[in-house]
Amino acid sequence: MLIFKEKKGLEAYLKSLRTQGKTIGFIPTMGALHEGHLSLIKEASKHAGVTVCSIFVNPTQFNNQEDFERYPIRLEEDIKMLLDSTTDILFLPSVEEMYGATIGNLETYSFGPLEKVWEGAYRPGHFQGVSQVMKRLLEIVHPEVLLMGQKDYQQTLIVRILINLLKINTQLITCPIIREPDGLAMSSRNLRLSKEAREKAAGIHRALIYVKDNFQKTPFNLLLKNGILLLENEGFRVEYLVVADSTGLQKLDSPVPSSMICLVAAWLDSIRLIDNVFL
């Protein structure tokens, strides 16, 4: 596995690979890697000849400075995991390398109603930050295939719009959530859970399964009220539990023929967890 810290060197190397007819699969991460990330890397090898992974804790997507400062950094362990995977290239840029002098005057994007609901409402500015870093990463790597996880489902919808706005010829593949044996979605934030909180954390998945099992026979207002009670009884402080259409994430009050998704965000102690399930 080759490691690049500067975009100039990475761009030149990827250009040489393309002259050999190689296609590029790309997995952007913020490190603290887990089996969910490894599943994206494994999937990438099915779609592209070269797999590029990036590790960059992007400061512009944190609407809470304390959250940014507490984000787990495990670079040594991450590199070992990537060496044991099918990753060909690791990109490890600094904030200066990614943003340079633009950090104080960054571009903004218009994502319409999608940016104003759920994660957009509770984490103002988050999707602008995601888009700012994704624009730069995509312009550096120019992947034929971009792989992201379903756990951050709203983010995948935002990035899909961004790809269209930038007119980049990249296919976005959204991969299934990888879960712990008790159902908890794998997440870098799980590392910050206390032992007691970790034992309760799978309650967020149990609430989603309750909604999935009962949405056809229970009115949505009662269904979601019961789901919230399940979470609160486990010690969660719920931000939202909602059923929405899977394309625009507009809230639904009753079942529809098109694809639906149940989304949840809740705090357990000082850790914010998100999850979702298609209905």
Phi, psi and omega in degrees: 000129177269143179242126177242136175251346180243137184294328182300314179293320179295315181300317180295318181293317179295325177298319179294325178293322181293327177294341176268005179084014181282145173254152188246129170252138189229133176236105176278133179222168171249021178080198188050053190291153179213185184299334176297314177297318181296329177293326176292319179297317178297318179294324181301323182293344177278343188243345185213157182278337181230133180251122178249132176238140175243148171236115181204114177277103190278113184292336187283348182261003177264116176277356180233113184299323179296322178298318178298314183292334182264000181297131185294131177246119181221056190299318181299314178294322180298314181297320178298317179298319181291324177297328180275358181255191179265021177291131178265325186222135173244128176255121185236070184280159171269170176299319179298318180295322183283319190245331182054224182284351183282351187303331180268358184213066187272151178292159175234161183231156177252116181247009177066207184301332183301329182279349187257357182247158172051248181300324179296323181285320185272343178231069184303133181088347184300311184288334172296317178296317177302315183292324179297317180284323180294322176305312183292317179296317180294324179288334177281312187274327184047056184286147170287328182228132175245129182244129179224158184269149180293338183304319176266062191297315181298324177298321179296324178293320178297314182294325177298318177295318180301316179303318178292319179298321182276353181055045179265136182273070181231133176268126177265124176248122177264122186257151184300155176292135174260130188242154170290165180306330180271004176102346180297130178295132179295135183203146176300329181292339179300334179298337183269357179286136172292167180301317180294316180294322180298324179294332180270340194299328181294351176301334179293324177286323179297324177295320178296318180294324175301314179297315181299322183282342189236001188292338181276346185236359182232132176306140187302321182297319178287320180303311183287326176299316178295320179298319178295320177298320177302315181293315181296325178293337177272355179101008179279149167253110191274131171271310175205146168222115191214149169256130184222163172288147190278355181262316181246355180059031174281138184298139178247143178255353179200163182298148176231159182293332183281175184296135179238154179221143174256125183244145179217143169223131183205151178263139171234112193058238182254015184250129179263125181243144173233157180196170177198163175209138175285143180260000000 
